[in-house]
Amino acid sequence: MQDNTILNLAYDISRMTSEKVGAIETIMQTTRILALNARIEAARAGAAGAAFSVVAEEIANVSAQINGIASEFRTGVASHTRQIEEAGEKMLIDFRGQRLTDLALNAIEIIDRNLYERSCDVRWWATDSAVVAAAEAPADRALQQHAAARLATILRSYTVYLDLWIVDVQGRVISTGRPDRYPDAIGMDVSGTDWFNAALSTRTGDDFAVADVSINAALHDAPVATYATAIRAAGRTDGKPTGVLGIFFDWAPQAQAVMSSVLLAADNQSQAYILDAEARVIAGSNLEHALYTPYPLRTEEKSSGFYINDQSLVAFALTPGYETYTGMGWYGVIETPVSGQAG
């Protein structure tokens, strides 16, 4: 792996240094033995070997000095090698952490752009003539059926939605795009939901409401991202609210597609998650973190960054929003083993 080059060089230097210093020490050991033998022979030679004994003694002294230098050299190289290794490991973690942070930001930006389009859809469809007519005459069955047919047409083209609902001002669902698939929706009272009340309270047709991903019982317990806006008299931006249009984004397959693309850009050891504003998992590549379970994210009040958690490197990025969609405080998160610094 290219990113490990500096560490591999450090390991090679340490290994070669150990080998060469070991060879020097072996030679010096042999030299000391030869010097000792030389002194013994000089002693046997008596006065004639006195001069040779001095030479042997000096050889032994030189050998000891070289051994000392070699030992100091081995210690110094080992110390510097450890520093190089530590610096290299930090560089790899920093490089890896920044790259994964960028990928986490990319994931949440893709989500933001996708959800921004949903806010455009709901504001546009709320002005459709069939939708406006149905909201203005909730008791007119023919208008409700015509609106349902219109919603069904939209759903055939926009496959990212599970259903579209027209709700009267009292909070009763009066028309849907898929009454056969989701029969429980018709007549349902949604007056207590946040998305309905927020949509009915919007000031103009340019405004919209969005709710966190949640399970919708009427849609066969599917997790959905709900977008809503007021349906206004005559479809005018400044018209009086006559009802609410709610659209239900099919969250699971869309989010999974984003998670898969992020993992392809990272590596097969990483896991990717989308967290809501309460740091609960609302999408993830790892089933170990079930939907809506808390994730132990540590942001330290930063919008993006990375940190080491046990044996994992965790990178995160806060939703930046897109155009008129400001985001909902969600985070993109990527987690990878520290030991697996694949790049």
Sequence and secondary structure as in RCSB ss.txt:
>XXXX:A:sequence
MQDNTILNLAYDISRMTSEKVGAIETIMQTTRILALNARIEAARAGAAGAAFSVVAEEIANVSAQINGIASEFRT
GVASHTRQIEEAGEKMLIDFRGQRLTDLALNAIEIIDRNLYERSCDVRWWATDSAVVAAAEAPADRALQQHAAAR
LATILRSYTVYLDLWIVDVQGRVISTGRPDRYPDAIGMDVSGTDWFNAALSTRTGDDFAVADVSINAALHDAPVA
TYATAIRAAGRTDGKPTGVLGIFFDWAPQAQAVMSSVLLAADNQSQAYILDAEARVIAGSNLEHALYTPYPLRTE
EKSSGFYINDQSLVAFALTPGYETYTGMGWYGVIETPVSGQAG
>XXXX:A:secstr
 GGGHHHHHHHHHHHHHHHHHHHHHHHHHHHHHHHHHHHHHHHHHGGGGHHHHHHHHHHHHHHHHHHHHHHHHHH
HHHHHHHHHHHHHHHHHHHHHHHHHHHHHHHHHHHHHHHHHHHHHHHHHHTT HHHHHHHH TT HHHHHHHHHH
HHHHHHH TTEEEEEEEETTSBEEEES TTT GGGTT B TTSHHHHHHHT SSTT  EEEEEEEEGGGTTEEEE
EEEEEEEGGG TTS EEEEEEEEEEHHHHHHHHHHHHHHHS TT EEEEE TTSBEEEES TTS TT B     T
T SEEEEEETTEEEEEEE   BTTB   S EEEEEEETT    
